[in-house]
Amino acid sequence: MINTGTGGFFLAPLKDQAFYVIMTEISLRRSPVESLAQLPLPLLEWFRDNARSLPWRAEPTPYHVWLSEIMLQQTRVAAVLPYYQRFLAECPDIADLAALPEDRLMKLWQGLGYYSRARNLQKAARLIMEQHAGLFPSDYASIRALPGVGDYTAGAICSIAFGKPVPAVDGNVLRVVARLTGDSGDITTLQMKRQVTQAVASVIPLHATGAFTQALMELGATVCLPNGAPLCERCPVQNLCAARLQNRVDQLPVKAPKKTRRVEELTVWLILFQQKVALRRRPAKGLLAGLWEFPNEPADRSPLSGWNIPPQAEEIVGHAKHIFTHIEWHMTLHQVETAEEELPSGWVWATWDELSHRYAIPNAFDRAVGFLNKKLNNEVE
């Protein structure tokens, strides 16, 4: 770090990027406002030395940043890494994504959940091909207008890929800022989000926008943790943190309690015929729209006769639970052996190989897939 003599500082680069120029004065005052004003320099120095090596950081093109940010919504970094690599191997650019068959798109996304994200990715890719000649738009308004892109994702792309001073405020940033400033506002409210967005915008270093955006995310993900005690002893800005100085770390941020999830009791039917299992496609709209599933109905129904599937043998083979944002499924798995090959319209018989490589099955049915792995795959071998 070299003092330029003008109140600014050169910060050693990440890898071989150009030096970051940070125009900010270092103040000893510790009011909430001043805490943020003093944030950039120590945060960027810490990030330079502690940033995780992630593939989208190695090549922060607009496509890579966009894809990674969409995948990371509601999903841990460790879980995203293999999906990101596989997705790029099959869709290395926007044109490939736009042309990908939907069933293949869903199969690539299988296990990440929130499948509307994948559909919106493809909608946005097609829009970019049609309206932007295949080039990712560089202005905030055009990026924000893409399907599935909100304020946070647009800000991340603008700051990381295009070097523009646009805030990217997600749950990590809301938590970090609430603790730094000692703000007791409810971070789930739009008012609090706007307030934090304005505050972050006021301190973004103009020549280190991408690094600053990622550093804030990194601090929230690895030090100022969402669950459990934050690792304050590792924090580069612990001396600026109002929550720590006031001994309120365990009280901040403030979040309104989540609504109680509705519980649905379901019977999942694993209908087997000659080493194949029956699948049906879910409706085009709603929860898990358009994905393939094992037939299931509310637990108080016995639909086999209505499906015209006479069972030769039937038994309960397991139980499972899956939690969505607003719904909780409690599932009982019924194995049904049948000699009747005909299925209701739109259903298909799937071999284990097809189940593994062709049909996208939501991870809500992981327990059923695990059972079928033993039942179909091992028996064939």
TORPADREN-402493 format. One record per residue: x, y negated, z of N, C-alpha, C in turn; residue in three letters. Coordinates in steps of 0.2 Angstrom, whole numbers, plus 2048, in hexadecimal, padded with zeros to 3 digits. Example, Ala and Ser with C-alpha at 12.3 -4.5 7.8 and 13.67 -1.06 7.14 Angstrom:
84281C82783E816827842810827ALA
84080B823844805824840800827SER
END
This chain:
8048068008008008008047FA800MET
8037F57FC8077EF7FB8037E97FBILE
8057E58008017DE8018037DA7FBASN
7FE7D77F78007D37F28017CC7F4THR
7FF7CA7FA8007C37FC7FA7BF7FAGLY
7F57C27F77EF7BE7F67E97C17F9THR
7EA7C57FE7E47C88027E17CE7FFGLY
7E47D07F97E27D77F67E87DC7F7GLY
7E67E27F57EB7E77F67EB7EC7F0PHE
7F17EF7EF7F17F47EA7F17FA7EEPHE
7ED7FF7EC7EC8067EF7EF80B7EALEU
7F380F7ED7F68147E97F18197E6ALA
7F281A7DF7ED81E7DB7EB8257DDPRO
7E58277DC7E482E7DC7E78317D6LEU
7EB8377D77EF83A7D17F28347CDLYS
7F18347C67F582F7C27F082A7BFASP
7EB8287C37E78237C17EA81C7C2GLN
7E88177BF7EB8107C07EA80E7C7ALA
7EE8097CA7EE8077D17E78047D2PHE
7E48057D87DE8027DA7DF7FB7DDTYR
7DC7F67DA7DD7F07DD7D77EE7E2VAL
7D87ED7E87D27EC7ED7D37E57EFILE
7CE7E17EE7CE7DA7F07C97D97F6MET
7CC7DA7FC7C97DA8027CE7D8808THR
7CB7D480C7CF7D28127CE7D7818GLU
7D37D881C7D37DD8217D17D8827ILE
7CB7D982B7CA7D58307C97DA837SER
7CB7D783C7CB7DA8437C47DA846LEU
7BF7D68437B97D68467B57DC845ARG
7B07DE8497AD7E58497A57E4849ARG
7A37DF84779B7DE8467997E3841SER
7937E58417907EA83C7927E8835PRO
7917E18337927DF82C79A7DF82BVAL
79E7DD82F7A57DD82E7A87E582EGLU
7A47E98317A77F08317A77F3829SER
7A17F18267A17F381F7A67EF81ALEU
7A77E881C7AC7E48197B37E7819ALA
7B47EA81F7BB7ED8207BC7F481DGLN
7B67F781B7B67FE8197BA800813LEU
7BB7FD80E7BE7FF8077C5802808PRO
7C97FE80B7D07FF80B7D280680FLEU
7D08078157D280D8197CE813816PRO
7C88128137C48178107C881A80ALEU
7CA8158067CD8177FF7D481B801LEU
7D88188067DE81B8087DD82280AGLU
7D882380E7D682A8117D482E80BTRP
7D082C8067CE8308017D48327FCPHE
7D882D7FB7DE82F7F77E28357FAARG
7E28368007E683B8047E2841805ASP
7DB8418057D78468087D1848803ASN
7D18467FD7CC8477F87CC84F7F6ALA
7C68527F77C68597F47C88597EDARG
7CB85E7EA7CC85F7E37C68637E0SER
7C285F7DC7BC8617D97BC8607D2LEU
7BA8657CE7BB8657C77B885E7C3PRO
7B285C7C67B08567C37B48507C4TRP
7B88507CA7BC84A7CB7C284A7C7ARG
7C48507C47CA8517C07C984E7B9ALA
7C284E7B77C084B7B07BA8487B1GLU
7BA8427B47B483E7B67B083B7B0PRO
7AF83F7AA7AB83C7A57A483B7A7THR
7A08377A37998367A579583D7A5PRO
7968417A07938487A079584C7A7TYR
79B84C7A879D8507AE79A84D7B5HIS
79B8477B57988447BB7918457BCVAL
78D8447B77868457B678484C7B8TRP
7878517B57868587B678785A7BDLEU
78D8577C078E8597C778A8567CCSER
7888507CB78384C7D077C84F7D0GLU
77A8517CA7738557CA77485C7CDILE
77985F7CC77A8667CF77B8657D7MET
77E8607D977F85F7E077985C7E4LEU
77485A7E176E8587E476B85E7E8GLN
76A85D7EF7688637F376C8697F3GLN
7728697F177686F7F077D86D7F3THR
7808727F67878717F978C8727F3ARG
79286E7F479786E7EF79A8757EEVAL
79B8797F379D8807F27998847EEALA
7928837EF78D8877EB78D8857E3ALA
78F87E7E278E87B7DB79487D7D7VAL
79A87E7DA7A087F7D67A08847D1LEU
79E88B7D279D8907CD79888E7C8PRO
79388B7CA78D8897C57908847C0TYR
79387F7C379687A7BF79B87C7B9TYR
79F8817BB7A48847B77A18887B1GLN
79C88C7B37988907AE79488C7AAARG
7918877AC78D8827A879187F7A3PHE
79787C7A579B8797A079E87D79BLEU
79F88479D7A288879879D88A793ALA
79688A79479188B78F78F88478CGLU
78F87F79078D87878D79287378FCYS
79787378B79D86E78C79B86778APRO
79686678779485F78678C85E785ASP
78A85878478385678477F85A77FILE
78385A77977F85D77377E865775ALA
78286877878186F77977C87077EASP
77B86C78377686C78876F86A785LEU
76F86678076986477D76686A779ALA
76B86E77676987377276887A775ALA
76987A77C76988177F761883780LEU
76088977E75988C77F75788C787PRO
75188A78874F88978F75088F793GLU
74E89579174F89B79575789C797ASP
75B89A79376289A794764895799ARG
76188F79976288A79D76088C7A4LEU
75B88F7A57588917AB75C8967AEMET
75F89B7AA7638A07AC76A89D7AFLYS
76D8987AC7738957AE7728927B5LEU
76C88F7B676A88C7BC7688907C1TRP
7668967C076489B7C576889B7CBGLN
76589A7D176889A7D77698937DAGLY
76988E7D676A8877D87648847DBLEU
75E8877D97588847DB75687D7D8GLY
75087B7DA74E8747D874F8747D0TYR
74B8797CD74C87A7C674A8747C1TYR
7468707C474486A7C074B8667BESER
7508667C27568637C17598657BAARG
75986B7B975C86E7B375786C7ADALA
75186C7AE74D86A7A874E8627A7ARG
74E85E7AC74F8577AB7568567A8ASN
75B85A7A97628597A676185A79FLEU
75D85F79D75D86179575985B792GLN
75385979574F85379375484D792LYS
75884C79775C846796761847790ALA
76484D79076984E78A76684D784ALA
76085078375C84F77C75B84777BARG
75984478075883D77F75E83977ELEU
76483B78176A83877F76C839778ILE
76B83F77576C84176E76883D76AMET
76183C76B75D83876775D831767GLU
75E82E76D75E82776E76582376FGLN
76A82777077182577177682876DHIS
77482B76877982E76377E833766ALA
77B83676C77F83B76F784839774GLY
78583277578982F77978682D780LEU
78982F78578682D78C78582678DPHE
77F82378E77F81C78F783819795PRO
78581379478A81079A78780B79ESER
78180979C77E8037A17798077A6ASP
7788047AB7758067B176D8087AFTYR
76A8037AB7638047AA76280A7A5ALA
76680B7A076581079C76781779FSER
76C8177A476D81D7A876781F7ACILE
76581A7B075F81B7B475981D7B1ARG
75881B7AA75281D7A77528257A4ALA
7588287A575882F7A37548337A8LEU
7518397A574D83D7A97518407AFPRO
74E8407B57528437BB75783F7BEGLY
7588397BB75E8357BE75A82F7C2VAL
75C82F7C975A82A7CD75F8257CFGLY
75E8207D476281B7D576981E7D7ASP
7698237DB7708257DE7748287D8TYR
77182D7D47758307CE77782B7C9THR
7738267C87758207C377B81C7C6ALA
77A81B7CC7808177CF78681B7CFGLY
7868227D178C8267D178F8267CAALA
78B8277C578D8277BE7918217BCILE
78D81B7BD7908147BC7968137BFCYS
7978157C679D8137C97A38187C8SER
7A181E7C77A78237C77A98247BFILE
7A48247BB7A68267B47A781F7B0ALA
7A481A7B27A58137AE7A880E7B2PHE
7AA80F7B87AD80A7BC7A98047BDGLY
7A38047BE79F7FF7C079D7FE7C7LYS
79C7F87CA79B7F77D17947F87D3PRO
7917FE7D278A8007D378A8057D9VAL
7878047DF7878087E478380F7E2PRO
7858147E678281B7E578181D7ECALA
77A81C7EE77981D7F57748237F6VAL
7778297F977482F7FB774830802ASP
77283680477183780B77883680FGLY
77D83880C78483880F785830810ASN
78482C80B78682580C781822811VAL
77B82381177682181677882281DLEU
77B82881E77D82A825783827827ARG
78882682278E82382478D81B825VAL
789818821788811822784810829VAL
77F81482A77B81383077F814836ALA
78481883678981983C78E81483CARG
79081283779580C837793806839LEU
78C8048377897FE8397857FE840THR
784804842780805848778804846GLY
77680584076F80383E76B809840ASP
76580784476080C84675A80D841SER
75B80A83B75580A837755811834GLY
74F81383274D81A83075081B829ASP
75581F82875882082175482381CILE
74E82681E74A829819745823816THR
74581D81874181881574481480FTHR
74081280B74380E805746808807LEU
74380580D7467FE80F74E7FF811GLN
74F80581575680681775A808812MET
75880C80D75C80D80775E807803LYS
75980280275B7FC7FF7607F8803ARG
75F7F88097637F480E76B7F780DGLN
76B7FD80D77280080D7757FF806VAL
7718008017737FF7FA7767F87F9THR
7727F37FC7757EC7FB77C7EB7FFGLN
77C7EE8057827EE8097887F1806ALA
7877F780378C7FA7FF78E7F77F9VAL
78A7F47F578B7F07EF7907EA7F1ALA
78F7E77F77937E17F979A7E37FASER
79C7E97FB7A37EB7FD7A67EF7F8VAL
7A37F17F37A67F57EE7AC7F27EBILE
7B27F57EB7B87F27E87B87F27E1PRO
7B87ED7DD7B77EC7D67BB7F17D2LEU
7C17F27D47C67F67D07C77FD7D3HIS
7C27FF7D77C28067DA7BB8087DBALA
7B78077D77B08097D87AF8107D8THR
7B28147D47B181B7D47B481E7DAGLY
7BA81C7DC7BD81F7E27B981D7E8ALA
7B78177E97B38157EE7AC8197EFPHE
7A981A7E97A381E7EA7A48257ECTHR
7A98287E97AB82F7EB7AD82F7F2GLN
7B182A7F47B482A7FB7AE82A800ALA
7A98267FF7A38258047A082C804LEU
79F82F7FE79B8367FE7A083B802MET
7A683B8017AB8408047AB83F80BGLU
7AB83980E7AB8378157A483A818LEU
79F83981579983C817798844817GLY
79B84781279B84E8117A0852815ALA
7A584F8177AB85281A7AD850821THR
7AB84A8237AC84782A7A684582EVAL
7A384082B79D83D82E79784282CCYS
79784882F79384D82D78B84D82FLEU
78785082A78084F82B77D854831PRO
78085983277D85E83778386083CASN
78285F84278786084778B85A848GLY
79085A84D79385484F798852849ALA
79884B84779D8498437A4849845PRO
7A984A8417B084B8427B3844843LEU
7B18408487B38398497BB838849CYS
7BE83D84C7C683D84D7C983D846GLU
7C683F8417C984083A7C783A836ARG
7C28358397BF8308357C482A834CYS
7C582882E7CA82382C7C781C82FPRO
7C181B8307BE8158327BB816839VAL
7BD81A83D7BA81B8447BA815848GLN
7C08108477C080A84B7BB805849ASN
7B88068437B38018407AC804842LEU
7AB80A8447A580D8457A180B84BCYS
79B80784A79780584F79480B853ALA
79281085078F816853794819858ALA
79A81985679F81C85B7A1817860ARG
7A281185F7A480C86479E80B869LEU
79880C86779280C86B79081286EGLN
79481886D79281F86F78B82186DASN
78A81F86678382186478382685EARG
78982985D78A82D857784832856VAL
78383585C77E83B85C77683885BASP
77683185B76F82E85A76E82C853GLN
77382B84F77382884977582D843LEU
77282D83E76D82983B76682B83EPRO
76182683E75A82883F75782A839VAL
75383083A74F833835748835837LYS
74383383373C83583573C83D835ALA
73984083A73884783A73584A833PRO
73785083173485382B72D85682DLYS
729856827722858828723860829LYS
71E86382C71E86A82D71D86E827THR
72187382572087681E71A87B81FARG
71687B819710880819713887818ARG
71188C81C71389381B70E897816VAL
71189A81270C89F80D70F8A680EGLU
70A8AA80F70B8B181070A8B4809GLU
70F8B880670F8BA8007118C27FFLEU
70D8C57FB7108CC7F97138CC7F2THR
7198CE7F271D8CE7EC71D8D67E9VAL
71B8D67E371A8DD7E07208DF7DBTRP
7248E47DD7298E67D97268EC7D6LEU
7248EB7D07208F07CC7258F47C7ILE
7268FA7C872C8FE7C47299037BFLEU
72C9037B972A9087B473190A7B0PHE
7339107B17399127AD73F90E7AEGLN
74190C7B47479087B57469017B3GLN
7408FF7B273F8F87B173A8F57B6LYS
73A8EE7B77368EB7BC7328E57B8VAL
72C8E47BA7278E07B77298D97B9ALA
7298D47B57298CD7B67248C97B3LEU
7228C37B671E8BF7B27218B87B3ARG
71E8B37AE7218AC7AF71C8A87B3ARG
71F8A47B771B89F7BB71889A7B6ARG
7138967B97108917B571588B7B3PRO
7138887AD7188837AB71987D7AFALA
71487C7B47158767B97148797C0LYS
7178757C47178777CB71D87A7CEGLY
71D87D7D47238807D77268857D2LEU
72C8857D173088A7CD72D88B7C6LEU
72B8857C37288857BD72C8897B8ALA
72888D7B472B8907AE7308967AFGLY
7328977B673689D7B77338A37B7LEU
7378A97B77348AF7B77348B27BFTRP
72F8B67C072E8B87C772C8BF7C7GLU
72C8C27CD7298C87CE7228C77D0PHE
71D8CA7CE7168C87CF7158C87D7PRO
7118C37D97108C27E07098BF7E1ASN
7068C07E67008BD7E86FF8BC7F0GLU
6FA8B87F26F98B87F96F98BE7FCPRO
6FB8BF8036FC8C58066F58C9807ALA
6F08C58076E98C98086E68CB802ASP
6EA8CB7FC6E78CE7F66EA8D47F4ARG
6E78D97F06E98DF7ED6E88DF7E6SER
6EC8DC7E26EA8DA7DB6EC8E07D6PRO
6EF8E57D86F18EA7D36EB8ED7CELEU
6E58EE7D16E08F07CC6DE8EB7C7SER
6DE8E47CA6DD8DF7C56E28DE7C0GLY
6E88E07C16ED8E07BC6ED8E67B8TRP
6E98EB7BA6E88F17B66EF8F57B6ASN
6F28F57BC6F88F97BE6F78FE7C3ILE
6F59057C16F490A7C66FB90C7C9PRO
6FB90C7D070190E7D37029157D4PRO
7089187D270991F7D470C9207DBGLN
70F91B7DD71291A7E47139137E6ALA
7129127EC71390B7EF71590B7F6GLU
71A9067F771D9067FE7208FF7FFGLU
7208FD8057238F680772A8F8808ILE
72E8F38047358F58047398EF807VAL
7368EA80A73A8E480D7368DE80EGLY
7398DA8127358D381373B8CE812HIS
7388C881073D8C280F7398BC810ALA
73D8B681173B8B081273F8AB80ELYS
73B8A680B73F8A180773C89A809HIS
74089580A73E88F80C73F88A806ILE
73988780473988180073987B804PHE
73887580073886F80473286E808THR
72C87080572686F80972287580AHIS
72587B80872188180872688780BILE
72488B80E72889181172489880FGLU
72889C80B7258A28087278A880DTRP
7228AB8107248B18137218B780FHIS
7268BB80D7248C08087258C780AMET
7218CC8087218D38097228D6802THR
7278DA8027298DD7FB7268E47FBLEU
7228E57F571F8EB7F47218EE7EEHIS
7248F47EE7268F87E97218FC7E6GLN
71F8FC7DF71A9007DC71D9037D6VAL
71C90A7D671E90E7D171790F7CDGLU
71890E7C671290F7C27149137BBTHR
70F9177B971091A7B270D9167ADALA
70A9117AE70790D7A970B9077A6GLU
70D9087A071290379D70F8FC79BGLU
7088FC79A7058F67987058F179EGLU
7068EB79C7068E57A17018E079FLEU
6FF8DC7A46FB8D67A26FF8D179DPRO
6FB8CE79A6FE8C97947038C5797SER
7098C479470E8C07967138C379AGLY
7128C879D7168CC7A171B8CF79DTRP
7218D17A07268D579D7298DA7A1VAL
72C8E079E7308E47A27378E27A1TRP
73B8E27A77428E07A67468E67A9ALA
74C8E77A67518EC7A87558E87ADTHR
7598EB7B175E8E87B57638E37B1TRP
7658E57AC7698E17A87668DB7A6ASP
75F8DB7A475B8D57A275A8D17A8GLU
7598D47AD7588D07B475E8CC7B5LEU
7648CF7B476A8CC7B676C8C77B1SER
76B8C77AB76E8C37A67698BF7A1HIS
7628C17A275E8BE79D7588B97A1ARG
7558BC7A674F8B97A97528B57AFTYR
7508AF7AF7518AB7B574C8AC7BBALA
74F8AF7C074B8B07C674C8AC7CCILE
7478A87CE7498A37D474C8A77DAPRO
7518A37DD7548A77E374F8A87E9ASN
7498A67E87448A87ED7438AF7EDALA
7458B37E87448BA7E774B8BE7E8PHE
74F8BB7EB7568BE7EC7568C57EFASP
7518C57F47518CC7F874E8D17F3ARG
7498CF7EF7468D47EA74C8D67E5ALA
7508D17E37558D37DE75A8D77E1VAL
75C8D67E77608DA7EA75E8E27EBGLY
7588E27EC7558E97ED7558EC7E6PHE
7538E97E17538EB7DA75A8ED7D7LEU
75F8E97DA7668EB7D87678F27DAASN
7658F47E07668FB7E27629007DFLYS
75C8FE7DE7579027DB7589047D3LYS
7598FF7D075A8FF7C87619007C6LEU
7658FC7C876C8FC7C67709027C8ASN
76F9047CF7739097D17709107CFASN
76A9107CE7679177CC7699187C5GLU
7699137C176B9147BA7729177B9VAL
7779147BE77E9167BE77E91D7C1GLU
END
